[in-house]
Amino acid sequence: MERITVQTVGGTYDILVKRSLFKSLPEIFKEKYKGRKLALVTDSNVFDLYGQNFENELKKAGLDVVSIVFKAGEENKNLHTLQSIYNSLADNGFTRSDYVIALGGGVTGDMAGFAAATFLRGLKFIQVPTTLLAMVDSSIGGKVAVDLPQGKNLVGAFHQPEAVFIDPELLSTLSDRYFADGMAELIKHSFIRSIELYQKLFELSQKVRKEGLSSLRESLSDSLDLIIAESCRIKRDIVNIDEKDNGIRQLLNFGHTIGHGIERVQNYTGFSHGEAVSAGMVLMTKITESMGLTQKGEAHKLAEILKSYNLPVSMPDIDVKELIDAIRLDKKNRSGKITISYIEEIGQGRLFEMELNELEERIHGILNNNSFAS
Ligand SMILES: NC(=O)c1ccc[n+]([C@@H]2O[C@H](COP(=O)([O-])OP(=O)(O)OC[C@H]3O[C@@H](n4cnc5c(N)ncnc54)[C@H](O)[C@@H]3O)[C@@H](O)[C@H]2O)c1
């Protein structure tokens, strides 16, 4: 078992990574949370696959649990669904000593975490991620939020979980599309922070090209567990230094300024999060290469590794003006300037400020030049 400890202002918590951990959770929860109410927040897909059975097992273990199920999908990570979660917590008499358990992907973790952060000014919160993206990224670090029609994650908080339980076996049911989404965030971590991780992911991408993702996934178990743990450590090291996103944590936004804009312009029903980040990372790296900030050739390497997972490396057909309007509402926008996360070279993430007007011109420049990676 891998144990990764995160240190935050409010205290420390552990991320545990272990195959078959999920089966042990009723026993673990019985020891830790007996006598507390548990709200099992999960989406409709995960409830059918794992949630219903998990609820039964928790009840068998003598725990007081209520499932709160919402319709799966980013388009439901909103105030309307949040209201229904609050209603269930209130109707079931949750108090501050009770727990919210997020069982699901990043959408579930972000929304259940925000409900936990705000209901009664804060309930305790546990993450049980079920997508690769949530295992390597979103379940760690305490950023919780919902989207508004105007933009991604515009209503949110910092609310650290009390524990994160990762069982990579749960990934066996995840579609290749959402598996690839998690690879996008893993590739992001490697590009901003770790050439060693990039090398591992590059080797893997060569195998994917030969064998195809589906068949490779079956033989991946041990190396995947190590990669998940390594990615958790990269994120943990960043969050330990800058929990509240005032400095180095903004490196994690590599590809996200443009990615979030794409998701918003497509009303959260087009590119998935990982796909939008993928296209966003390539476009941003093209821009910083053209400015001489990034070593030549890195955008090509980035596009190649992303393409091996069928992730998009070109922009969808959207209006750049609309994209910039969406970026204007980004949390990283301060007085018309936006903090950009980019790479100098693989493994070396950097930050710089750019005027939004300049960003718009540079996006047009790259797209009109037809120099966007394909
Ligand atoms: N808080 C953070 O630091 C942070 C970081 C990165 C991304 N995010 C957020 O994460 C979200 C994206 O997360 P996601 O990609 O996990 O999306 P998601 O939660 O929508 O999950 C993707 C799909 O996979 C299904 N699913 C989940 N687990 C499954 C399993 N084991 N087997 C089969 N199907 C399964 C879900 O029902 C859903 O349809 C975005 O909203 C993004 O903003 C947050």
Ligand as a Chemical Component Dictionary entry (heavy atoms), coordinates in Angstrom:
data_LIG
# 
_chem_comp.id                   LIG 
_chem_comp.type                 NON-POLYMER 
_chem_comp.pdbx_formal_charge   0 
_chem_comp.three_letter_code    LIG 
# 
loop_
_chem_comp_atom.comp_id 
_chem_comp_atom.atom_id 
_chem_comp_atom.alt_atom_id 
_chem_comp_atom.type_symbol 
_chem_comp_atom.charge 
_chem_comp_atom.model_Cartn_x 
_chem_comp_atom.model_Cartn_y 
_chem_comp_atom.model_Cartn_z 
_chem_comp_atom.pdbx_ordinal 
LIG N1  N1  N 0  -10.675 19.891 -7.602  1  
LIG C1  C1  C 0  -9.640  19.774 -8.399  2  
LIG O1  O1  O 0  -8.492  20.016 -7.999  3  
LIG C2  C2  C 0  -9.851  19.306 -9.816  4  
LIG C3  C3  C 0  -8.751  18.952 -10.611 5  
LIG C4  C4  C 0  -8.987  18.461 -11.897 6  
LIG C5  C5  C 0  -10.307 18.350 -12.370 7  
LIG N2  N2  N 1  -11.339 18.718 -11.562 8  
LIG C6  C6  C 0  -12.733 18.573 -12.027 9  
LIG O2  O2  O 0  -12.978 17.190 -12.251 10 
LIG C7  C7  C 0  -14.073 17.093 -13.170 11 
LIG C8  C8  C 0  -13.784 15.994 -14.169 12 
LIG O3  O3  O 0  -13.669 14.764 -13.471 13 
LIG P1  P1  P 0  -13.906 13.352 -14.174 14 
LIG O4  O4  O 0  -13.195 13.323 -15.469 15 
LIG O5  O5  O -1 -13.617 12.334 -13.160 16 
LIG O6  O6  O 0  -15.453 13.417 -14.572 17 
LIG P2  P2  P 0  -16.753 12.691 -13.982 18 
LIG O7  O7  O 0  -16.786 12.746 -12.522 19 
LIG O8  O8  O 0  -17.898 13.281 -14.736 20 
LIG O9  O9  O 0  -16.550 11.173 -14.433 21 
LIG C9  C9  C 0  -16.501 10.865 -15.806 22 
LIG C10 C10 C 0  -17.528 9.797  -16.173 23 
LIG O10 O10 O 0  -17.071 8.549  -15.673 24 
LIG C11 C11 C 0  -18.123 7.897  -14.937 25 
LIG N3  N3  N 0  -17.448 7.066  -13.944 26 
LIG C12 C12 C 0  -16.837 7.454  -12.812 27 
LIG N4  N4  N 0  -16.198 6.422  -12.238 28 
LIG C13 C13 C 0  -16.421 5.346  -13.015 29 
LIG C14 C14 C 0  -15.998 3.995  -12.959 30 
LIG N5  N5  N 0  -15.171 3.535  -12.018 31 
LIG N6  N6  N 0  -16.442 3.146  -13.920 32 
LIG C15 C15 C 0  -17.249 3.597  -14.936 33 
LIG N7  N7  N 0  -17.634 4.875  -15.042 34 
LIG C16 C16 C 0  -17.230 5.745  -14.104 35 
LIG C17 C17 C 0  -18.963 9.020  -14.412 36 
LIG O11 O11 O 0  -20.254 8.596  -14.125 37 
LIG C18 C18 C 0  -18.910 9.999  -15.579 38 
LIG O12 O12 O 0  -19.862 9.645  -16.550 39 
LIG C19 C19 C 0  -14.249 18.455 -13.802 40 
LIG O13 O13 O 0  -15.413 19.047 -13.285 41 
LIG C20 C20 C 0  -13.019 19.220 -13.337 42 
LIG O14 O14 O 0  -13.281 20.594 -13.223 43 
LIG C21 C21 C 0  -11.134 19.182 -10.298 44 
# 
loop_
_chem_comp_bond.comp_id 
_chem_comp_bond.atom_id_1 
_chem_comp_bond.atom_id_2 
_chem_comp_bond.value_order 
_chem_comp_bond.pdbx_ordinal 
LIG N1  C1  SING 1  
LIG C1  O1  DOUB 2  
LIG C1  C2  SING 3  
LIG C2  C3  SING 4  
LIG C2  C21 DOUB 5  
LIG C3  C4  DOUB 6  
LIG C4  C5  SING 7  
LIG C5  N2  DOUB 8  
LIG N2  C6  SING 9  
LIG N2  C21 SING 10 
LIG C6  O2  SING 11 
LIG C6  C20 SING 12 
LIG O2  C7  SING 13 
LIG C7  C8  SING 14 
LIG C7  C19 SING 15 
LIG C8  O3  SING 16 
LIG O3  P1  SING 17 
LIG P1  O4  DOUB 18 
LIG P1  O5  SING 19 
LIG P1  O6  SING 20 
LIG O6  P2  SING 21 
LIG P2  O7  DOUB 22 
LIG P2  O8  SING 23 
LIG P2  O9  SING 24 
LIG O9  C9  SING 25 
LIG C9  C10 SING 26 
LIG C10 O10 SING 27 
LIG C10 C18 SING 28 
LIG O10 C11 SING 29 
LIG C11 N3  SING 30 
LIG C11 C17 SING 31 
LIG N3  C12 SING 32 
LIG N3  C16 SING 33 
LIG C12 N4  DOUB 34 
LIG N4  C13 SING 35 
LIG C13 C14 SING 36 
LIG C13 C16 DOUB 37 
LIG C14 N5  SING 38 
LIG C14 N6  DOUB 39 
LIG N6  C15 SING 40 
LIG C15 N7  DOUB 41 
LIG N7  C16 SING 42 
LIG C17 O11 SING 43 
LIG C17 C18 SING 44 
LIG C18 O12 SING 45 
LIG C19 O13 SING 46 
LIG C19 C20 SING 47 
LIG C20 O14 SING 48 
# 
